[in-house]
Amino acid sequence: MPEDVTLAPIVVEPDPSWQARGLALADELRTVLGPSARYAEHIGSTAIPGMAAKPVFDLQVTVDDLRAAERAFDRPLADRGFQRSSYQHDHVPAGLDDDRERWTKRQWSRRGLAGEDVNLHVRLFGAPNERLALLFRDWFRAHPEAVPGYARFKSVLAGTVNDVGTYADVKDPVVDLVIAVAESWATATGWTPHADVSPGA
């Protein structure tokens, strides 16, 4: 079933197997979804070594057309226990004067069935939300000294609030601060999205 934002958030200690399992899930989805999936990548906290996280894998599939992807992906994902979410927009970072429609997406979730629990985010190639997800992951991978502090923040937050929706609302401004720092790093290093992944590979 899709994620229920009224449920209490659960953040657990990092599992060294998360990265390999996330990569395997991404490979599986790339095969299942076919050429419409330009990229399929493991994102989010389970993709960051040493990061505490909800025990749910976040994956991002990059496409050229969201409506076409919605039509093409519904059946094969449903066959694997995924349900499409009603959420079609990401949080726009604070202070960014941007059209909300540039932050659109499609999302499917799988819970409590055979296989891993997954949030699948389908985003447009080159869209700011597609880029942000990868920048967040890669900045933390390049700055392991920042991981314990953010992990502790998430663990304390999960023990303080009563539902996943509130957890996300409180966490979003902190993510905004991370991204503000990460943008400077991206400029200084020449970071680009998908640098370590081949299209359709």
C-alpha positions as CSV (number, residue, x, y, z in Angstrom):
1,M,0.0,0.0,0.0
2,P,1.2,3.6,-0.4
3,E,2.9,5.4,2.4
4,D,0.4,6.6,5.1
5,V,1.5,10.0,6.3
6,T,-0.5,9.6,9.5
7,L,1.7,6.8,10.7
8,A,4.5,7.4,13.2
9,P,7.9,7.8,11.6
10,I,10.5,5.1,12.3
11,V,14.2,5.9,11.8
12,V,16.6,3.0,12.3
13,E,20.4,2.6,12.4
14,P,22.2,2.3,9.1
15,D,22.4,-1.1,7.5
16,P,25.6,-1.7,5.5
17,S,23.5,-3.8,3.0
18,W,21.3,-0.9,2.0
19,Q,23.4,0.4,-0.8
20,A,23.8,-3.0,-2.6
21,R,20.0,-3.7,-2.1
22,G,19.1,-0.2,-3.5
23,L,21.3,-0.7,-6.5
24,A,19.7,-4.1,-7.1
25,L,16.2,-2.5,-6.9
26,A,17.2,0.2,-9.4
27,D,18.6,-2.4,-11.8
28,E,15.3,-4.3,-11.5
29,L,13.1,-1.3,-12.2
30,R,15.3,-0.2,-15.1
31,T,14.6,-3.6,-16.7
32,V,10.9,-3.6,-15.8
33,L,10.2,-0.1,-17.0
34,G,12.2,-0.3,-20.2
35,P,13.5,2.5,-22.4
36,S,11.2,5.1,-21.0
37,A,13.3,5.0,-17.8
38,R,16.3,7.2,-18.9
39,Y,17.9,6.6,-15.5
40,A,17.0,4.5,-12.4
41,E,19.0,5.4,-9.3
42,H,19.1,4.8,-5.6
43,I,18.6,8.1,-3.7
44,G,17.7,9.3,-0.2
45,S,19.2,8.3,3.1
46,T,19.5,4.6,2.5
47,A,21.9,5.5,-0.4
48,I,24.2,7.4,2.0
49,P,26.8,5.3,3.9
50,G,26.3,5.5,7.7
51,M,23.0,7.4,7.5
52,A,20.1,6.5,9.8
53,A,17.0,6.2,7.8
54,K,13.4,5.1,7.6
55,P,13.7,1.4,6.4
56,V,12.3,2.3,3.0
57,F,14.3,2.6,-0.2
58,D,13.9,5.8,-2.2
59,L,14.5,5.3,-5.9
60,Q,14.4,7.9,-8.7
61,V,13.5,7.1,-12.3
62,T,14.2,9.9,-14.7
63,V,12.0,10.3,-17.8
64,D,11.3,12.7,-20.6
65,D,7.5,12.8,-20.3
66,L,5.7,12.3,-17.0
67,R,2.2,11.7,-18.5
68,A,3.6,9.1,-20.8
69,A,5.5,7.5,-18.0
70,E,2.4,7.4,-15.8
71,R,0.5,5.5,-18.5
72,A,3.5,3.1,-19.3
73,F,4.5,2.4,-15.7
74,D,1.2,1.8,-13.9
75,R,0.7,-1.8,-15.0
76,P,4.2,-3.2,-14.6
77,L,4.5,-1.5,-11.2
78,A,1.1,-2.7,-10.1
79,D,2.2,-6.2,-11.0
80,R,5.0,-5.8,-8.5
81,G,2.9,-4.4,-5.7
82,F,3.3,-0.7,-6.3
83,Q,0.4,1.8,-5.9
84,R,0.5,5.3,-7.4
85,S,0.3,8.1,-4.9
86,S,-1.8,11.2,-5.2
87,Y,1.2,13.4,-4.5
88,Q,2.5,15.1,-7.7
89,H,4.7,17.9,-6.4
90,D,7.9,18.1,-4.4
91,H,8.7,20.7,-1.8
92,V,10.1,23.9,-3.3
93,P,13.1,25.0,-1.3
94,A,12.5,28.0,1.0
95,G,13.6,31.3,-0.6
96,L,13.4,29.9,-4.1
97,D,11.0,31.9,-6.3
98,D,10.2,29.1,-8.7
99,D,7.1,27.9,-10.5
100,R,5.7,24.9,-8.5
101,E,5.0,23.1,-11.7
102,R,8.7,22.8,-12.3
103,W,8.7,20.6,-9.2
104,T,6.2,18.1,-10.4
105,K,6.6,14.3,-10.3
106,R,4.8,11.0,-10.1
107,Q,5.2,8.7,-7.2
108,W,4.5,5.0,-6.5
109,S,5.0,3.2,-3.2
110,R,5.2,-0.5,-2.1
111,R,4.7,-1.6,1.5
112,G,4.5,-4.8,3.4
113,L,4.6,-7.2,0.4
114,A,7.2,-9.6,-0.9
115,G,10.3,-7.6,-1.7
116,E,11.6,-4.3,-0.3
117,D,9.5,-1.4,0.9
118,V,10.1,1.3,-1.7
119,N,9.1,4.9,-2.6
120,L,9.6,5.4,-6.3
121,H,9.9,9.0,-7.4
122,V,9.5,9.6,-11.2
123,R,10.9,13.0,-12.2
124,L,11.6,14.8,-15.4
125,F,15.1,14.8,-16.9
126,G,16.8,18.2,-16.0
127,A,14.0,19.3,-13.6
128,P,15.2,20.9,-10.4
129,N,13.7,18.2,-8.2
130,E,15.4,15.5,-10.2
131,R,18.8,17.3,-9.7
132,L,18.2,18.1,-6.0
133,A,17.7,14.4,-5.1
134,L,21.0,13.5,-6.6
135,L,22.9,16.5,-5.2
136,F,21.6,15.8,-1.7
137,R,22.8,12.2,-1.9
138,D,26.2,13.0,-3.5
139,W,27.0,15.9,-1.1
140,F,26.6,13.7,1.9
141,R,28.6,10.9,0.3
142,A,31.4,13.4,-0.3
143,H,31.1,14.8,3.3
144,P,30.8,11.8,5.6
145,E,31.7,14.1,8.6
146,A,28.2,15.6,8.2
147,V,26.4,12.3,8.3
148,P,26.3,11.7,12.1
149,G,24.8,15.2,12.8
150,Y,22.0,14.9,10.2
151,A,21.4,11.3,11.2
152,R,21.0,12.3,14.9
153,F,18.6,15.1,13.9
154,K,16.4,12.7,12.0
155,S,16.4,10.1,14.9
156,V,15.5,12.8,17.5
157,L,12.8,14.2,15.2
158,A,11.2,10.8,14.6
159,G,11.0,10.3,18.3
160,T,9.4,13.7,18.8
161,V,6.6,13.9,16.2
162,N,3.6,11.7,15.8
163,D,3.3,11.2,12.1
164,V,5.3,11.0,8.8
165,G,3.7,14.1,7.4
166,T,4.9,16.3,10.3
167,Y,8.3,14.6,10.1
168,A,8.6,15.6,6.5
169,D,7.4,19.1,7.1
170,V,10.0,19.7,9.8
171,K,12.8,18.0,7.9
172,D,12.3,20.0,4.6
173,P,13.8,23.3,5.9
174,V,16.9,21.4,7.1
175,V,17.2,19.8,3.7
176,D,17.0,23.3,2.2
177,L,20.0,24.3,4.3
178,V,22.0,21.3,3.2
179,I,21.2,22.0,-0.4
180,A,22.3,25.7,0.0
181,V,25.7,24.4,1.1
182,A,25.8,21.6,-1.5
183,E,25.2,24.1,-4.4
184,S,28.5,25.8,-3.6
185,W,30.2,22.5,-3.5
186,A,28.7,21.5,-6.8
187,T,29.9,24.7,-8.4
188,A,33.4,24.4,-6.9
189,T,33.8,20.7,-7.9
190,G,32.0,20.7,-11.3
191,W,29.5,18.2,-10.0
192,T,26.9,17.0,-12.5
193,P,23.9,14.7,-12.0
194,H,24.3,11.1,-13.3
195,A,28.1,11.4,-13.6
196,D,28.5,7.8,-12.4
197,V,25.5,6.2,-14.3
198,S,25.1,5.5,-17.9
199,P,21.7,6.2,-19.5
200,G,19.6,3.0,-19.7
201,A,22.5,1.0,-18.3
